[in-house]
Amino acid sequence: MLKGKTVILGVTGGIAAYKSAWLTSLLVKAGADVQVIMTEHAREFIAPLTFEALTNQRCHTDTFDRNHEYSTEHVSLASRADAVIIAPATANVIAKLACGIADDMLTTTVLACDCPKIVVPAMNTRMYENPVTQDNLEKLRKYGVTVVEPAAGRLACGDVGKGKMPEPDVLFQYVLMACAFEKDMAGKKVLVTAGPTQERIDPVRYITNHSTGRMGYSIAKICALRGAEVTLVTGQTALEPPLFVDVVPVVSARDMYEAVVERSVEMDVIIKAAAVADYRPAVTSDEKIKKSDGDMAIDMERTDDILGYLGSCKKPGQFLCGFSMETQNMLENSRAKLRKKNLDMIVANNLKVKGAGFGTDTNVVTIITADMEKELELMSKDEVAARLLDEILARI
C-alpha cells in the first residue's frame, strides 16, 4: 500500500523508541522506503543497527556526516519525503519543532519538509499535561501537523496516566492516511454497512450468519484513506473499528435499517456490504425456551429490505452499490438484484470459489453495472475495496 512512498521516521530519546522498530517493520512490509533519523539521545535507548537491519539502509544521525553521497542530506531527504512521523516525540523535540529550532539532523530535516507531518508525543504524564507542552502541541496543530494523542496506562517511570506511545499498528494507520492514496474522495460523504446481524430468539439464542465484516471494514478504511467522510454501520464483529471513521454499532436487521435510513439522505455514496438477515423470528421470548420432548419450530417473518428502501428513495446524484453473495447462478441472480433494487452497481461473489466469501482476507468478485461486467482476480479485501472505489469514482 506504500510502494513507491518515502517515509521519514524520526526517533527521539524516550523509552518508547523500542516500539519504533516494530513500526519500521510494518512500513517496510507495506513497501515504503523508510529513512530513519535518530537523535543523539535516541541512540541511548536503541541502536542504529536495529533500524539499519530492518530497512537495509543507513540510519541518519549526524547533519554533518561525510559518509554519504555529495548532497545537503537533510534537504535531500526532505525533498523526496511523502510523509514524516516522529515516534516517539519527546517534549524537548516538540518544543523545538513548535519554535522552528533546527539544531540537529532530525529538526533540520523536518523544517525542510513540506509533506504531511505526524508527531507522536510520548513522555511522563505531568510533562505531557504541562501547559507549555500543550501550547507547543497546539502550535504544531495550527501549522498543520497531525498530533497523535498518547494512550493512558502505566508508564515506564511507574506513574499511571496519559503519555504512552500508541501501538505501532495504530501509528501505521496514520502514515497510511498521510500518504497511501490521493485524496480523490475528499468532500464525499460515504455510508458503508458491514458484518452480520443477529435476530433474537430468546435471551440466550439468536439467528445469524458467517459474515466477519472484513469486506465492509476494508471498504470503509480505504474510503477514509482516500479522503471521504465515512460512516460505518456495523453488526457485531471481532474486528477493531477502523480509524478515521464514524462507527455506528447495531445488532439486528431492524437496528441496521433504522441507522441507515436515518443517515442515508445526506450521503453521496452508499455501499451495502453487510450480510443482513432476510428473516427473523416472528415471536421472541423474554425467557429461555426450554427443551421439550418434541421438535422445536420457529415461525419466521421477513426483515426490512434496506437495499430496496434505499433504491426506491435514492436522491438525484446519489450512488448506490450493493453486494450479492451467491452459491449458484451468480451473474443472473446479481443482475436481477441490480434491476429490482434500482442499484447503480452490485458486487457479486460466489461462496464456493476458493479465496472468496466469509472469513478470509481475500476475495474474488465481479463488479456489475447496467452496461458493464468486470471480473477481478483473487486479491486482498483492501485491494478489492480500492478497485471498487476506482469504478465508483469513474461513474460519479
C-alpha positions in Angstrom: 0.0 0.0 0.0 3.0 2.3 0.4 5.0 1.1 -2.6 7.0 4.0 -4.1 6.5 6.2 -1.0 9.3 7.6 1.1 8.6 7.8 4.8 10.9 9.6 7.2 10.7 8.1 10.7 12.2 10.3 13.4 13.2 8.6 16.6 13.9 10.6 19.7 15.2 9.8 23.2 12.4 8.1 25.0 11.9 4.5 26.3 9.1 4.0 23.7 11.8 4.1 21.0 11.8 0.3 21.1 8.3 0.4 19.5 9.7 2.4 16.6 11.4 -0.8 15.4 8.1 -2.5 15.1 6.6 0.5 13.2 9.6 0.4 10.9 9.0 -3.2 10.1 5.3 -2.5 9.3 6.3 0.3 6.9 8.9 -1.8 5.1 6.4 -4.7 4.7 4.0 -2.2 3.1 6.6 -1.3 0.5 7.8 2.0 1.9 11.3 3.4 1.5 11.9 4.1 5.2 14.5 6.7 6.1 15.2 6.6 9.9 16.6 9.7 11.6 17.7 9.3 15.2 18.6 12.0 17.7 21.7 11.6 19.9 19.6 10.7 22.9 17.6 8.1 21.0 20.8 6.1 20.5 21.0 5.6 24.2 17.7 3.6 24.1 18.1 1.7 20.8 21.0 1.1 18.4 21.0 2.5 14.9 22.0 -1.0 13.7 18.5 -2.2 14.6 16.9 0.2 12.1 19.6 -0.5 9.5 18.9 -4.2 9.7 15.1 -3.6 9.2 15.4 -1.0 6.4 18.6 -2.3 4.8 19.7 1.4 4.7 22.0 3.6 6.7 20.3 5.2 9.7 20.8 9.0 9.7 22.2 10.6 12.9 24.5 13.4 12.0 23.8 16.5 9.9 27.5 16.8 9.1 28.2 13.1 8.4 30.6 13.0 5.4 30.0 9.3 4.7 27.3 9.8 2.1 27.0 10.9 -1.5 27.5 14.6 -2.1 24.3 16.5 -1.3 22.9 18.5 1.5 21.5 15.5 3.2 18.7 16.9 5.3 17.4 18.9 2.2 17.8 15.8 0.0 15.7 13.7 2.4 13.1 16.3 2.8 12.6 16.8 -0.9 11.7 13.2 -1.5 9.6 12.5 1.6 5.9 11.7 1.2 5.3 11.7 5.0 7.2 12.3 8.2 6.4 10.6 11.5 8.2 11.3 14.8 7.6 8.4 17.1 8.3 8.8 20.0 8.4 12.6 20.1 9.8 13.9 23.4 8.7 17.2 25.0 12.1 18.7 24.0 11.8 17.9 20.3 8.1 19.0 20.3 9.3 22.4 21.8 12.0 22.7 19.1 9.6 21.9 16.2 7.0 24.4 17.6 9.6 27.2 17.7 11.3 26.4 14.4 14.6 25.4 16.1 16.7 23.3 13.8 19.9 22.2 15.6 20.3 18.5 14.7 19.6 16.2 11.7 16.0 15.5 12.7 14.8 19.0 13.3 16.6 20.5 10.3 15.1 17.8 8.0 11.6 18.3 9.4 11.8 22.0 9.0 12.7 21.5 5.3 9.8 19.1 4.7 6.6 20.3 3.0 4.9 16.8 3.2 2.4 15.7 5.8 3.9 15.5 9.3 2.8 13.4 12.2 4.0 13.9 15.8 3.5 11.2 18.4 4.1 12.6 21.9 5.4 10.0 24.5 6.5 11.2 27.9 5.7 11.4 31.6 2.1 12.4 32.3 3.0 15.6 34.1 5.3 16.6 31.3 2.6 15.9 28.7 0.0 17.8 30.7 2.3 20.8 31.4 0.7 23.9 29.8 4.0 24.6 27.9 3.8 21.2 26.2 0.2 21.6 25.4 0.8 25.1 24.0 3.6 23.6 21.8 1.3 20.9 20.5 -1.4 23.4 19.7 1.1 25.4 17.7 2.0 22.3 15.7 -1.6 21.6 15.0 -2.0 25.3 13.9 0.9 24.7 11.4 -0.9 21.6 10.0 0.9 18.9 11.9 -1.1 15.8 12.9 -0.7 15.2 16.6 -1.5 11.6 17.7 -3.0 11.6 21.2 -1.0 9.4 23.6 -2.6 6.4 25.3 -3.2 6.2 29.0 -1.8 3.5 31.3 1.2 2.6 33.4 4.3 4.4 32.2 7.9 3.3 32.4 8.5 5.7 35.2 5.9 3.9 37.3 3.3 6.7 37.1 -0.2 6.0 35.7 -1.8 8.4 33.3 -1.6 9.7 29.7 1.7 9.7 27.9 2.2 6.2 26.4 3.0 5.9 22.8 0.2 4.2 20.9 0.9 0.8 19.4 2.8 0.7 16.1 -0.2 -0.7 14.1 -2.2 2.4 15.1 0.7 4.7 14.0 0.9 2.7 10.8 -2.7 3.7 10.0 -1.8 7.4 10.5 1.0 7.0 7.9 -1.4 5.4 5.5 -3.8 8.3 6.0 -1.0 10.7 5.3 0.3 9.3 2.0 -1.0 5.9 0.9 -3.7 7.4 -1.5 -4.5 10.5 -3.3 -7.5 12.2 -1.6 -9.7 11.7 -4.6 -12.8 11.2 -2.4 -12.4 14.4 -0.4 -15.7 16.2 0.1 -17.7 12.9 -0.4 -19.9 11.5 2.3 -19.9 7.7 2.3 -22.0 5.3 4.2 -20.8 1.6 4.4 -22.6 -1.3 6.1 -20.7 -4.3 7.3 -20.9 -7.5 9.3 -23.8 -9.9 10.2 -27.0 -9.1 12.0 -28.3 -11.1 15.0 -32.0 -11.9 15.2 -33.1 -12.7 18.7 -35.0 -15.9 19.5 -34.8 -15.6 23.3 -32.3 -14.2 25.8 -29.8 -17.0 25.1 -30.2 -17.7 21.3 -30.2 -15.8 18.1 -30.0 -16.4 14.3 -27.1 -15.0 12.4 -24.7 -15.9 9.5 -20.9 -16.4 8.9 -20.0 -12.8 7.9 -16.9 -11.4 9.7 -17.4 -7.9 8.4 -13.9 -7.8 6.8 -15.0 -6.7 3.3 -17.1 -3.8 4.6 -14.4 -2.7 7.1 -11.8 -2.7 4.2 -14.2 -0.5 2.1 -14.7 1.9 5.0 -11.0 2.1 5.7 -10.0 2.7 2.1 -12.7 5.4 1.7 -11.3 7.2 4.7 -7.7 6.9 3.4 -8.9 8.5 0.1 -10.3 11.5 2.0 -14.0 10.7 2.3 -16.1 11.4 5.4 -17.1 7.8 6.3 -19.9 6.4 8.4 -19.7 2.6 9.1 -22.9 0.9 10.3 -21.7 -2.4 11.5 -23.1 -5.6 13.0 -21.2 -7.2 15.8 -17.8 -8.4 14.7 -14.4 -9.3 16.2 -12.7 -6.6 14.2 -11.1 -3.5 15.5 -13.0 -0.5 14.2 -11.1 1.4 11.5 -9.6 4.7 12.4 -10.8 8.0 10.9 -14.3 6.5 10.5 -17.6 7.2 12.4 -18.6 3.8 13.6 -22.3 3.1 14.4 -22.7 -0.4 16.1 -26.0 -2.2 15.6 -27.3 -5.7 16.4 -30.4 -6.7 14.4 -31.6 -6.1 10.9 -34.1 -3.6 12.3 -31.4 -1.7 14.1 -29.4 -1.5 10.8 -32.4 -0.4 8.9 -33.1 2.5 11.3 -29.4 3.5 11.4 -29.1 3.6 7.6 -32.4 5.3 6.9 -31.6 8.0 9.4 -28.3 8.8 7.7 -29.0 8.0 4.1 -30.3 11.3 2.8 -27.1 13.2 3.4 -24.8 10.6 1.7 -23.2 10.8 -1.7 -22.3 7.2 -1.9 -23.8 4.2 0.0 -22.1 0.8 -0.2 -24.2 -2.1 1.4 -21.6 -4.8 2.2 -23.4 -6.2 5.3 -24.9 -9.7 5.4 -28.3 -8.7 6.7 -30.7 -11.5 7.8 -33.6 -12.0 5.4 -35.8 -13.4 8.1 -36.2 -13.1 11.9 -38.3 -15.0 14.4 -41.9 -13.8 14.3 -42.2 -14.1 18.1 -39.3 -13.7 20.6 -39.4 -15.0 24.1 -38.4 -13.0 27.2 -37.4 -16.2 28.9 -35.1 -19.0 27.8 -37.1 -21.5 25.7 -36.7 -24.9 27.4 -36.0 -28.1 25.6 -39.1 -30.3 25.2 -39.7 -33.8 24.0 -40.9 -32.7 20.6 -39.1 -30.8 17.9 -38.8 -27.0 18.2 -40.3 -24.9 15.4 -39.8 -21.2 14.9 -42.2 -19.1 12.8 -40.2 -16.6 10.7 -41.1 -13.2 9.1 -39.3 -11.1 6.6 -36.9 -8.4 7.9 -36.9 -4.8 6.5 -35.4 -4.6 3.0 -32.7 -2.0 3.5 -31.4 -2.0 0.0 -34.9 -2.0 -1.5 -35.7 1.1 0.5 -32.5 2.9 -0.5 -33.1 2.1 -4.1 -36.7 3.4 -4.0 -35.7 6.6 -2.2 -32.4 7.3 -3.9 -31.8 11.1 -4.2 -30.5 12.6 -7.5 -26.8 12.1 -7.9 -26.6 9.6 -5.1 -24.6 6.4 -5.9 -25.9 3.1 -4.5 -23.8 -0.1 -4.5 -25.0 -3.4 -3.2 -23.3 -6.8 -2.6 -24.5 -10.2 -3.7 -23.3 -13.5 -2.1 -24.4 -16.5 -4.2 -23.7 -20.2 -4.5 -25.1 -20.7 -8.0 -26.3 -18.6 -11.0 -24.2 -15.7 -9.6 -24.3 -13.4 -12.5 -28.0 -13.9 -13.3 -29.1 -13.5 -9.7 -26.9 -10.5 -9.2 -28.2 -8.7 -12.4 -31.8 -9.4 -11.3 -31.0 -7.8 -7.9 -29.3 -4.8 -9.6 -32.5 -4.1 -11.5 -35.0 -4.9 -8.8 -33.3 -2.8 -6.1 -32.6 0.2 -8.5 -28.8 -0.1 -7.8 -26.1 1.7 -9.7 -23.6 -1.2 -9.1 -23.5 -4.6 -7.5 -20.5 -6.6 -6.4 -21.1 -10.3 -6.8 -19.1 -13.2 -5.4 -19.6 -16.9 -5.1 -19.1 -18.6 -1.8 -17.9 -21.8 -3.4 -15.0 -20.1 -5.1 -11.6 -20.6 -3.3 -10.5 -17.4 -1.6 -13.9 -15.7 -1.8 -16.6 -15.2 0.7 -16.8 -15.1 4.5 -13.9 -15.3 7.0 -11.0 -14.8 4.5 -8.5 -11.9 4.0 -9.1 -12.3 0.2 -12.0 -12.1 -2.2 -12.9 -12.9 -5.8 -15.6 -10.5 -7.1 -17.3 -9.4 -10.2 -18.4 -5.8 -10.4 -21.6 -5.3 -12.4 -23.4 -2.3 -13.6 -26.2 -1.9 -16.2 -23.7 -1.8 -19.0 -20.5 -3.4 -17.6 -19.3 -6.7 -16.1 -15.7 -6.7 -14.7 -14.3 -9.9 -13.1 -11.4 -9.2 -10.7 -8.7 -11.8 -9.9 -8.1 -13.1 -6.4 -6.8 -10.2 -4.3 -6.8 -9.0 -0.7 -10.0 -7.3 0.5 -8.2 -4.0 0.8 -7.2 -4.3 -2.9 -10.8 -5.2 -3.8 -12.0 -2.2 -1.9 -9.6 0.1 -3.8 -10.6 -1.3 -7.2 -14.3 -1.0 -6.3 -13.9 2.6 -5.4 -12.0 3.3 -8.6 -15.0 2.0 -10.5 -17.4 4.1 -8.4 -15.4 7.3 -8.8 -15.3 6.8 -12.5 -19.0 7.0 -12.6 -19.7 9.9 -10.2 
